[in-house]
Amino acid sequence: MKERIPFAKISISENEEQEIIACLRSGWITTGPRVAAFEKAFAEFVGCEDAVAVSSGTAALHLSLMTLNLSPGDEIITPSLTWVSVPNLITLMGAKPVFCDVDSQTLNIDCVDLERRITPQTRAIVPVHFAGRPCNLAKIRELAASHGLVVIEDACHAIGAKFDNIRIGSHSPLCAFSFHPNKNMTTAEGGMLTGNDRERLRKARLLRFHGVSRDTFQRIGLGSLPHYESIFPGLKYNMTDLAASIGMHQIKKVASFNAARSVLVCAYQEALSSLTEVLWLAPPNSGEDHTHAWHLFNVCVRDEEGLRERVMQSMLDNGVQIGLHYSPVHLMESMRIHGRMPHLPVTERIGRTIMSLPLFPDMTIVQVERVVHLLRKAL
Ligand SMILES: Cc1ncc(COP(=O)(O)O)c(C=O)c1O
């Protein structure tokens, strides 16, 4: 019987289990004291004054974009080598995603291409910290400041990553995290919005719950009169106390999860170093002042028709789950409504050749060796 190696696996222990039971027994399972405690702990972790817990990373990104008050024709620059969330949200909000290419080594936004794509219609830049490697926020901040643009970081991969020795989460006006089970920490589904723009965060907090001044806990849970006011039309993206029961404990462990990920990546890099003629490996950490969160470990095969699919199939047939991050969004059917799309040579080549190898904190070195052995065989 072949050992099956999953692509990702959650690390949950008795702390989370006990907290969930305590939450259930308390009788209060929707947004309440556990969400407040989780927000406080997360804000402290990233070094931010405030953090807004929501139902997903996509919700955090949607609320961020809503603070821009977008109008038709507005443009937002974002990479195409990403999950579909941001391009979809921009499209649904009646604005236009302007896709820009990525750097061939970091797979993060290419700042030269980014600058070229700024127009009078551009309102914001949404960089993605690809795989958990921090983007060049200094350059992005400089470009944003000189053109009057808002930066919204898609930090769904980057919990615990650092740029200039400061954790991702407080560098830009808004920064969105995801707690999907594949991410560096989880709440089953969930997300968090942080940043240094207190006014936008305050607005996002209101938009998270219908744009209403007091949520259910504030109206009912605190034993006061249940009156409320709707300040502007909002959504229902609040996190539940049940989800926060998991998050409260995961946030205490995420630094150690990331350390375990980093050790596994070193093992991958060493074991794969003899294959660099035929395989591109995600390069090591980008420097002392920048810390990679290693949400993903990516490799690229040679750009040969069908090679990546054959390698993936062979791994799958041998019980190893492989991830695909990402198929370029600008080539997707959903983006056709925006008309002609740019040619993004690096993104398109990476999109044809990239795959993500299994990586999770409880993975063993023996499992890394097995993945490498099977990859070598498949190649
Ligand atoms: C880069 C990126 N952005 C946004 C998201 C959306 O996060 P969620 O699944 O929590 O909505 C994800 C999740 O996969 C992601 O990887």
The ligand as an SDF file (V2000), in Angstrom:
LIG
                    3D

 16 16  0  0  0  0  0  0  0  0999 V2000
   -3.4950   34.8210   -3.1430 C   0  0  0  0  0  0  0  0  0  0  0  0
   -4.8520   34.5550   -2.5540 C   0  0  0  0  0  0  0  0  0  0  0  0
   -5.7390   35.5560   -2.5060 N   0  0  0  0  0  0  0  0  0  0  0  0
   -6.9560   35.3770   -1.9790 C   0  0  0  0  0  0  0  0  0  0  0  0
   -7.3650   34.1640   -1.4830 C   0  0  0  0  0  0  0  0  0  0  0  0
   -8.7450   34.0160   -0.9390 C   0  0  0  0  0  0  0  0  0  0  0  0
   -8.7860   33.5470    0.3790 O   0  0  0  0  0  0  0  0  0  0  0  0
  -10.0670   32.7460    0.8990 P   0  0  0  0  0  0  0  0  0  0  0  0
  -10.0300   31.4010    0.2720 O   0  0  0  0  0  0  0  0  0  0  0  0
   -9.8890   32.7050    2.3810 O   0  0  0  0  0  0  0  0  0  0  0  0
  -11.2500   33.5400    0.4920 O   0  0  0  0  0  0  0  0  0  0  0  0
   -6.4890   33.0870   -1.5330 C   0  0  0  0  0  0  0  0  0  0  0  0
   -6.8930   31.7670   -1.0340 C   0  0  0  0  0  0  0  0  0  0  0  0
   -6.6500   30.7570   -1.5960 O   0  0  0  0  0  0  0  0  0  0  0  0
   -5.1990   33.2770   -2.0820 C   0  0  0  0  0  0  0  0  0  0  0  0
   -4.3290   32.2720   -2.1610 O   0  0  0  0  0  0  0  0  0  0  0  0
  1  2  1  0
  2  3  1  0
  2 15  2  0
  3  4  2  0
  4  5  1  0
  5  6  1  0
  5 12  2  0
  6  7  1  0
  7  8  1  0
  8  9  2  0
  8 10  1  0
  8 11  1  0
 12 13  1  0
 12 15  1  0
 13 14  2  0
 15 16  1  0
M  END
$$$$
